[in-house]
Amino acid sequence: MKTKNLLMVALLTMAVLGLKAQEYEPVLQEGNEWHTLYVMVASYPTPEKYNTFVNWISGDTLVEDVRYSKTMETVNEEDNPYLVALLREEEGKLWGRKRQYGFQTEMLLYDFNVSVGDTLRFGDFAEFEYWVVDSVSFEQIGGRERKKIWFGLDYLPRGETWTEGIGSDLGLLYSGWTSAMGGYTRALCFHHDGDLVCQNPEYDACLITTIEEAEMQKANIYPNPTTGFFAIEGSVKTLAMFNSLGHEMYSGTTSAIDVRDWPKGVYFVHITGKDGEVSIKKLVKQ
């Protein structure tokens, strides 16, 4: 009987720990800090401009009887902090009021409740397009398992990824900006209480202000896993793809590949950079 009781206690403990491990990790937490690269695309005679926006949560405020977290920002860690957005989070969803709209319009920025195949409108360009959930995965980041949601658009090789407790790979405030005209954004680093939790593997720094620093970008594949298209970002001269048996499936120079008709499984992408260096990435086709 004693052994049976001990077994029951162990099973209950495992169940509680399992539920606790799956508890939702909120994005909005004091001590979180986001570094986001913002690049203004060149238009003659103006050259490309590189800035790093640094964001963090600093207290809260009421707007129309709704409580929001105040999101602060500096540019290149140089200027005085200013209020850039008011954010609120509830049951896995995050809404925001942004400075450029006078904090008047509330928009949906994240919804971590979606499943594969769901469609969703979010971010600054929600009026013009909707996103499709390409895949959902889990990854150990910062000492805990976090949900990752991969979005895609049929007409773009690059989509967007959200990470629970962190935000978009385009930056905290830039979900939905993949097809933005005139520039692009990329999340660089995420810190909590001063400790680095994760860093964009495509870049070697958390602060980028020049084209030279940006060109340190490493080759990376996106999205991964995928059900259709994937793209190579970074320095790419040529690439070749092989299945798990070593058979070559593709070779060429294009950086956007359609694998919708390929069998599900693991593939290996051999990428030759413009500097001649070869790297091998693993791609999962779902």
C-alpha positions in Angstrom: 0.0 0.0 0.0 2.8 2.4 0.9 4.5 1.7 -2.4 1.2 2.4 -4.2 0.8 5.7 -2.4 4.3 6.8 -3.2 3.7 6.0 -6.8 0.5 8.1 -6.8 2.4 11.0 -5.2 5.1 10.8 -7.8 2.6 10.7 -10.7 0.7 13.7 -9.3 4.0 15.6 -8.8 5.0 14.9 -12.4 1.6 16.1 -13.6 1.8 19.3 -11.7 5.3 19.9 -12.9 4.2 19.2 -16.5 1.4 21.7 -16.2 3.7 24.3 -14.7 6.2 23.8 -17.5 3.4 24.6 -20.0 2.2 27.7 -18.3 2.1 30.7 -20.6 5.1 33.0 -20.3 4.0 36.6 -20.8 5.9 38.9 -23.1 5.4 42.0 -21.0 7.6 41.7 -17.9 9.6 44.3 -15.9 13.3 43.5 -16.6 12.8 42.5 -20.2 14.8 44.4 -22.8 14.6 44.1 -26.6 17.2 45.3 -29.2 15.8 45.7 -32.7 17.7 46.5 -35.9 15.8 49.1 -38.1 17.1 49.6 -41.6 15.8 52.4 -43.9 16.3 51.2 -47.5 18.5 53.5 -49.7 16.8 55.8 -52.2 19.1 58.1 -54.2 20.8 60.2 -53.0 20.0 59.0 -49.5 22.1 56.0 -48.3 20.8 53.1 -46.2 20.5 54.1 -42.6 21.0 51.6 -39.7 19.7 52.1 -36.2 19.1 49.8 -33.2 16.0 50.5 -31.1 16.2 49.4 -27.5 12.8 48.8 -25.7 11.9 48.0 -22.1 8.8 48.1 -19.8 8.6 50.9 -17.3 5.5 51.1 -15.2 1.9 51.3 -16.4 -0.9 53.8 -17.0 -4.7 53.8 -17.5 -6.3 54.7 -20.9 -10.1 54.6 -21.1 -10.1 52.6 -17.8 -7.8 50.0 -19.4 -4.3 49.4 -17.9 -1.4 49.4 -20.2 2.4 48.8 -19.7 4.4 51.8 -20.8 7.1 50.8 -23.3 10.1 53.0 -23.5 12.7 53.3 -26.3 16.1 54.8 -27.1 18.0 54.8 -30.4 21.4 53.3 -30.5 21.5 53.5 -26.7 22.4 57.2 -27.0 19.3 59.5 -26.8 17.0 60.2 -23.8 14.3 57.5 -23.3 10.9 58.3 -24.7 7.5 56.6 -24.5 7.0 54.7 -27.8 4.0 52.4 -27.1 1.3 51.4 -24.6 0.9 47.6 -24.5 -1.5 45.2 -22.7 -1.5 41.4 -22.5 -4.3 39.1 -21.6 -4.8 35.3 -22.1 -2.0 34.9 -24.6 -2.9 38.0 -26.7 -1.1 41.3 -26.8 -2.5 44.7 -28.0 -0.7 48.0 -28.4 -1.2 51.7 -28.9 1.8 53.2 -30.8 3.3 56.6 -30.6 3.1 57.3 -34.4 -0.7 57.0 -34.2 -0.9 59.3 -31.1 -1.6 56.3 -28.9 -5.2 56.5 -30.2 -5.6 53.3 -32.1 -5.3 49.9 -30.4 -4.1 47.1 -32.6 -3.6 43.3 -32.1 0.2 42.6 -32.1 0.3 38.9 -31.0 -2.0 36.0 -30.4 -0.2 32.9 -29.0 -3.4 30.8 -29.0 -3.4 30.1 -32.8 -2.8 26.7 -34.4 -1.4 25.4 -37.6 -3.6 26.5 -40.6 -5.2 29.4 -38.7 -5.3 32.8 -40.4 -4.7 36.1 -38.5 -4.6 39.8 -39.1 -2.1 41.7 -36.8 0.2 44.6 -36.7 0.4 47.9 -38.6 -0.6 46.3 -41.9 -3.5 44.2 -40.7 -5.9 46.1 -42.9 -4.1 44.9 -46.1 -3.2 41.3 -45.5 -3.7 38.2 -43.3 -1.1 35.7 -42.2 -1.3 31.9 -42.2 0.2 29.8 -39.4 2.7 27.6 -41.1 3.9 25.5 -38.2 4.1 25.5 -34.4 7.2 24.2 -32.5 8.8 24.2 -29.0 12.3 25.2 -28.2 14.5 25.5 -25.1 15.3 29.2 -24.7 16.6 30.9 -21.6 16.1 27.8 -19.4 12.5 27.0 -20.4 10.6 25.5 -23.2 8.9 28.2 -25.3 6.2 27.9 -27.9 7.3 29.2 -31.4 4.7 30.1 -34.1 5.8 30.3 -37.7 3.8 32.5 -40.1 3.9 32.6 -43.9 2.6 34.6 -46.8 2.1 32.9 -50.2 3.8 35.7 -52.2 6.8 36.2 -49.9 9.7 33.7 -49.2 10.2 35.1 -45.8 7.6 34.9 -43.1 7.7 35.7 -39.4 8.3 33.8 -36.1 6.9 34.6 -32.7 8.5 33.2 -29.5 6.5 32.9 -26.3 7.7 35.4 -23.7 9.9 37.3 -26.2 7.9 38.4 -29.2 8.5 38.6 -33.0 11.8 37.9 -34.8 11.1 41.3 -36.4 11.2 43.0 -33.1 8.8 43.5 -30.2 6.8 46.3 -31.9 7.1 45.2 -35.5 5.0 42.1 -35.9 3.5 42.0 -39.4 6.3 44.1 -40.9 7.8 41.5 -43.2 6.4 43.2 -46.3 6.8 46.8 -45.1 7.9 49.2 -47.8 10.9 51.5 -47.3 12.8 49.4 -44.8 12.9 46.3 -42.6 13.4 45.3 -39.0 15.1 42.3 -37.3 15.2 41.4 -33.6 18.8 41.3 -32.5 18.8 40.4 -28.8 16.5 39.8 -25.8 17.7 40.3 -22.2 16.0 39.8 -18.9 17.3 41.6 -15.8 20.5 42.4 -17.7 21.2 38.8 -18.7 21.2 37.8 -22.4 18.4 35.2 -23.0 18.8 34.9 -26.7 20.5 36.5 -29.7 19.6 36.5 -33.4 22.0 33.8 -34.9 22.1 35.9 -38.1 24.0 38.7 -36.5 27.1 39.0 -34.3 26.0 42.0 -32.2 23.2 43.4 -30.2 23.9 47.0 -31.3 24.2 47.7 -35.1 24.5 51.3 -36.4 26.5 50.9 -39.7 26.4 48.9 -42.9 29.7 47.3 -42.0 28.2 45.9 -38.8 25.1 44.7 -40.6 27.1 42.9 -43.2 28.5 40.6 -40.5 25.1 38.8 -41.0 25.4 35.0 -41.1 23.5 32.8 -43.4 20.3 31.3 -41.9 17.3 29.4 -43.1 13.7 30.5 -42.5 11.1 29.3 -41.5 12.3 26.0 -40.0 10.4 23.8 -39.8 8.4 24.6 -42.9 5.5 23.1 -44.9 6.1 25.1 -48.2 8.6 27.8 -48.9 11.8 28.6 -47.1 14.5 31.2 -47.7 18.2 31.7 -47.1 19.1 35.0 -45.4 22.6 36.3 -45.2 25.7 35.8 -47.3 24.8 33.2 -50.0 26.8 32.4 -53.1 25.5 29.0 -53.9 23.6 26.3 -52.1 22.8 22.6 -52.4 20.2 20.5 -50.6 20.4 16.8 -49.7 17.8 14.4 -48.1 18.6 12.2 -45.2 20.0 9.5 -47.6 22.5 11.9 -49.1 20.7 12.3 -52.4 21.0 15.8 -53.9 17.6 17.4 -54.1 18.6 20.9 -55.4 21.6 23.0 -56.3 21.7 26.6 -57.5 22.0 30.2 -56.5 18.4 31.2 -55.6 17.8 31.9 -51.9 14.0 31.1 -51.9 13.1 27.4 -52.4 9.6 25.8 -52.8 9.5 22.4 -51.1 5.7 22.0 -51.0 6.0 18.8 -53.1 8.9 17.3 -51.3 8.4 14.4 -48.8 8.2 15.2 -45.1 11.5 14.7 -43.3 14.9 16.2 -42.6 17.0 17.8 -45.2 20.5 19.3 -45.1 21.3 22.6 -46.7 24.9 23.2 -47.7 25.4 27.0 -48.0 28.5 28.5 -49.6 28.9 32.2 -48.5 30.3 35.0 -50.7 33.5 34.6 -48.7 33.7 31.0 -49.8 33.0 29.6 -46.3 30.6 26.6 -46.3 28.0 26.0 -43.6 25.5 23.2 -43.2 22.0 23.8 -41.9 19.3 21.3 -41.1 15.8 21.9 -42.4 12.7 20.0 -41.3 9.9 19.7 -43.9 6.5 19.0 -42.2 
